[in-house]
Amino acid sequence: MGITWNIARVIIAAAIIVAVAELSRRYPRYGAVLLSLPLISVLAFLFAWFQHRDLPAITQLARDTLILVPLGLPFFI
């Protein structure tokens, strides 16, 4: 896949970050809704599938995400 694939992933992640920042500046509630969606997790699963097509690794990633997300929620308080 090479460098082009990595550049595309960076551009997609940057676009999401900029969209959340711009939306939250004008409409804080809509920015919070967009931020609360698991967009990055879903994109990580999709990118991992298209790059490696390794279902056991993606399954482990999903399980670890399910376990670690609740552990990180107290940082939002």
trRosetta pair geometry for C-beta under 8 A, 3 or more apart (Angstrom, degrees):
i j d omega theta_ij theta_ji phi_ij phi_ji
1 4 7.3 -126 163 66 67 82
1 5 3.6 8 156 -19 111 155
1 6 7.8 120 119 -29 105 72
1 51 5.8 -59 -16 -127 158 86
2 5 5.9 116 62 11 52 98
2 6 7.5 -104 125 2 40 96
3 6 5.6 -57 -151 40 40 112
3 7 6.2 41 153 -21 71 105
4 7 5.7 -54 -147 37 32 111
4 8 6.4 34 153 -21 64 105
5 8 5.7 -53 -149 34 30 112
5 9 6.6 30 153 -18 63 105
5 51 6.8 122 168 -102 146 105
6 9 5.7 -53 -148 35 33 111
6 10 6.5 33 154 -18 65 105
7 10 5.7 -54 -149 37 33 111
7 11 6.3 33 153 -20 66 106
8 11 5.7 -54 -147 36 31 111
8 12 6.4 30 155 -18 65 105
9 12 5.8 -53 -147 36 32 110
9 13 6.4 28 156 -14 65 107
9 47 5.9 67 -111 -126 121 145
10 13 5.9 -58 -146 41 30 108
10 14 6.0 29 156 -18 66 110
11 14 5.8 -56 -142 40 28 111
11 15 6.2 33 156 -24 63 106
12 15 5.7 -53 -148 33 29 113
12 16 6.7 29 154 -18 62 103
12 43 6.6 -177 132 -156 131 143
13 16 5.8 -54 -153 34 33 110
13 17 6.5 31 152 -17 65 107
13 40 7.3 57 -124 -118 93 97
13 43 7.5 167 -81 117 79 153
14 17 5.6 -55 -147 38 34 112
14 18 6.2 31 156 -16 68 107
15 18 5.9 -55 -143 40 30 108
15 19 6.1 33 156 -22 64 108
16 19 5.7 -54 -145 36 29 113
16 20 6.4 28 157 -17 64 105
16 39 5.9 -178 -143 119 141 141
16 40 7.1 166 114 -72 160 84
16 43 7.8 -122 -40 -20 154 159
17 20 6.0 -55 -149 36 29 108
17 21 6.3 26 154 -17 64 109
18 21 5.6 -56 -145 39 32 111
18 22 6.1 26 159 -14 68 109
19 22 6.1 -57 -141 41 27 105
19 23 5.9 22 162 -14 64 114
19 34 6.9 -115 122 163 102 154
20 23 6.0 -59 -139 43 25 107
20 24 5.9 20 163 -16 64 113
20 31 5.5 101 -170 -157 65 86
20 34 5.3 -161 -105 104 84 120
20 35 5.2 93 -147 -73 131 88
21 24 6.1 -60 -142 39 23 106
21 25 6.6 30 155 -28 60 104
21 31 7.6 73 -98 -142 10 129
22 25 5.8 -51 -153 25 31 114
22 26 7.0 10 158 -1 63 105
23 26 6.4 -69 -154 46 32 97
23 27 5.9 -43 176 55 73 92
23 30 5.4 -100 168 106 113 104
23 31 4.4 161 103 -83 89 82
23 34 6.0 58 80 16 153 149
24 27 7.1 -79 -115 78 25 50
24 28 5.3 47 -163 -120 72 52
24 30 7.5 -153 -85 78 52 68
24 31 2.5 138 -77 -174 79 173
24 32 6.8 99 -112 -39 107 60
24 34 7.9 -126 -53 50 91 114
24 35 7.3 27 -66 -31 130 125
25 28 8.0 64 -77 -73 6 69
25 31 7.5 103 -3 -63 43 150
27 30 4.0 25 114 25 122 114
27 31 6.3 154 90 -18 67 86
28 31 5.5 -58 -147 38 33 115
28 32 6.3 35 156 -22 67 104
29 32 5.7 -53 -151 34 32 111
29 33 6.6 34 151 -20 64 102
30 33 5.5 -47 -147 33 37 114
30 34 6.4 36 154 -16 66 104
31 34 5.8 -55 -148 39 31 109
31 35 6.1 31 153 -19 65 110
32 35 5.5 -56 -143 40 31 113
32 36 6.1 30 157 -22 66 108
33 36 5.9 -58 -146 35 28 109
33 37 7.0 38 153 -31 60 97
34 37 6.0 -45 -158 15 34 114
34 39 7.6 0 180 -19 72 139
38 41 4.2 -33 176 38 102 121
38 42 5.7 107 115 -23 88 93
39 42 6.0 -61 -149 39 29 107
39 43 6.1 25 157 -16 67 110
40 43 5.7 -56 -144 41 31 110
40 44 6.2 36 154 -24 65 105
41 44 5.7 -53 -148 33 30 112
41 45 6.6 29 153 -18 63 103
41 65 5.6 116 -136 -167 122 152
42 45 5.7 -52 -151 35 33 111
42 46 6.4 31 152 -16 65 106
43 46 5.6 -54 -145 39 34 111
43 47 6.0 32 157 -18 68 107
44 47 5.9 -53 -141 39 29 108
44 48 6.1 30 158 -19 63 108
44 61 7.1 -141 130 163 115 138
45 48 5.9 -57 -146 38 27 110
45 49 6.3 27 155 -20 63 107
45 58 5.9 87 -146 -159 80 110
45 61 6.9 174 -96 101 76 128
45 62 6.6 46 -100 -74 122 98
46 49 5.8 -57 -149 35 30 110
46 50 6.3 18 159 -10 66 109
47 50 6.1 -60 -143 43 30 103
47 51 5.9 19 162 -14 66 115
48 51 6.0 -63 -139 43 25 105
48 52 5.9 -29 -179 30 65 111
48 54 7.4 -77 162 51 95 89
48 57 6.9 -138 174 110 126 108
48 58 5.2 155 109 -95 128 97
48 61 6.5 140 -6 16 177 167
49 52 7.3 -80 -126 56 14 72
49 53 6.2 53 -173 -95 56 49
49 55 7.9 40 -117 -87 90 62
49 58 5.9 32 -72 -85 82 154
50 53 7.5 27 -127 -58 12 78
52 57 6.6 -28 109 62 146 144
54 57 4.1 29 114 21 117 118
54 58 6.5 147 90 -17 67 88
55 58 5.6 -58 -143 40 35 110
55 59 6.1 40 157 -23 68 105
56 59 5.6 -53 -145 35 31 115
56 60 6.4 32 155 -18 64 104
57 60 5.7 -53 -150 36 32 111
57 61 6.4 37 149 -21 64 105
58 61 5.4 -49 -148 35 35 116
58 62 6.4 38 152 -20 65 102
59 62 5.7 -52 -149 35 32 111
59 63 6.5 31 153 -17 64 105
60 63 5.7 -52 -146 37 33 111
60 64 6.2 31 156 -16 66 107
61 64 5.9 -57 -145 40 28 108
61 65 6.2 30 155 -21 63 108
62 65 5.7 -54 -146 36 29 113
62 66 6.4 32 154 -21 63 106
63 66 5.7 -54 -150 34 31 113
63 67 6.5 24 154 -14 64 107
64 67 5.7 -58 -148 39 33 109
64 68 5.8 15 161 -9 70 116
65 68 6.1 -64 -133 46 26 99
65 69 6.0 36 168 -33 66 105
66 69 6.6 -40 -136 19 20 111
67 70 7.4 -74 -178 35 29 98
67 71 7.2 16 144 -11 64 117
68 71 5.3 -60 -152 40 46 116
68 72 6.3 39 155 -19 76 107
69 72 6.0 -64 -151 38 32 106
69 73 7.0 51 152 -44 64 94
70 73 5.6 -32 -153 -1 40 121
71 74 7.8 -45 176 13 38 99
72 75 5.6 -37 -177 16 67 119
73 76 5.9 -46 -168 19 53 113
74 77 5.6 -33 -166 6 56 117
